[in-house]
Amino acid sequence: MNVEVFMPDIGVESVEIIEILVQIGDEIKKEDSLISVESHKSVLEIPSPISGIVKKICIKVGDKLSVNTLIMVLKNIDQNKYSKKNNINNHYVNSSDQLNVTNVLDDKDNNISVIEDIYASPKVRRIARLLKINLSKLTGSGPKGRITCEDVKKYSIQVSNNSYLHHNKNSNFKNDHITHINDDEEHQLLTNIQCISGNRLLNNWKNIPHVTQFDEADITDLEDFRKLYNSRNLNNKSVQKISMLSFLVKSVVHALLQYPRFNSILHSSKNSIVLKKNINIGIAVDTKEGLLVPVLKNLKDKNISEISYEIFNLVQKAKNNQLNISDMNNGSFTISSLGGIGGTGFTPIINAPEACILGVSKATIKPIWNIKKFYPRLILPFSLSYDHRIIDGADGVRFTNFLGQLLSDIRTLLV
Ligand code: CAO
């Protein structure tokens, strides 16, 4: 039985296909990734709803997909398990063998060559594509001659040693980055997320006139309160532990309400800005696969406990690779907190099309002079990078001053 796979509803109107991860003839398992799509700042892989064989690919890289666009036709090889009742998220439907598929591209148009008798998972094929390796040249060491990641890695090192590594014009590597790999060196692949976020960061760094304003806040009272609150509720599982990051988010929300220009994006015409009515703050999360930025939504009326709970959930999802596109879109401001790790200050790169990003470093005890003597206070260093086309320097300092005051006296968050 053939099964048509449609674009599922992932909470955005349209996404762009950045990679097709399978080829016609591939045997895939349920949940194997079929395509990678990109919307705003996030990349997501669309999984296969069934185990099967890829019969037709109805889209190509660069296409913009909306919900329910036909992506592929698969031949179901797991018919017993498949029924209409399993139609989770409505992203695939049964079809008769006589398909009414329009816009089906042949392999040539789709820039996909059908390679007979190559047994490799979509992941292996993806790695091979990234390294520009022709899988037909490899002998698989896996069961039934299946090509494994290790085979690709060994082959790529071998090829590199022969100074034969190909890079096309879209490659992230410049020729002078990798010329020859010898026994003292190891070739490590960037993950998909690292490749994509790397390109985005490069574009943002090149195209946005960044200014970074550094400041500090005395968070002694904030930390005293937070620790007291958490210790009082230590044994009460129904009470969410509140994190330092949640106070930062709450304070930024207050500051954005006071300075709405910092919650805006530059219009594509470049001669106006769009002020965002909702406050949606992205949180940079360091995951094994690379940097991800899930977005806390509609923050105006949320309290610190609710924000802590949402941060906790989104960070867990990010670290477990479970984010949906809808978790990562529509951000209007980003916070990158490295304070749990260390550092005294850094210059975060703006997450376009947003206007600013807040970088947070490690709070330390410093001696603060109060006319009569020095007092030990917990001082939090932070930095705000902003798009100088949208925000002037004086306003940048006003914003960081205000943020510092909020963090230094959290009673102001109540009003
Ligand atoms: N200063 C001092 N200590 C801090 C701190 C700060 N600014 N922020 C957090 N800490 C300490 C806290 O004491 C906390 O412990 P307790 O709450 O038990 O006292 C501990 O670090 C862990 O904090 P946390 O659980 O709230 O986590 P976090 O806020 O440090 O980090 C997250 C959460 C998602 C921001 C983090 O996991 C992460 O991924 N950070 C990296 C982001 C990144 O890579 N950015 C780089 C982008 S480059 O532009």
Residues whose N, C-alpha, C, O or C-beta is under 5 A from the ligand:
A	BS01	CAO	S243 M244 L245 A284 V285 D286 V315 S336 S337 L338 G339 G340 P348 I349 S361 K362 A363
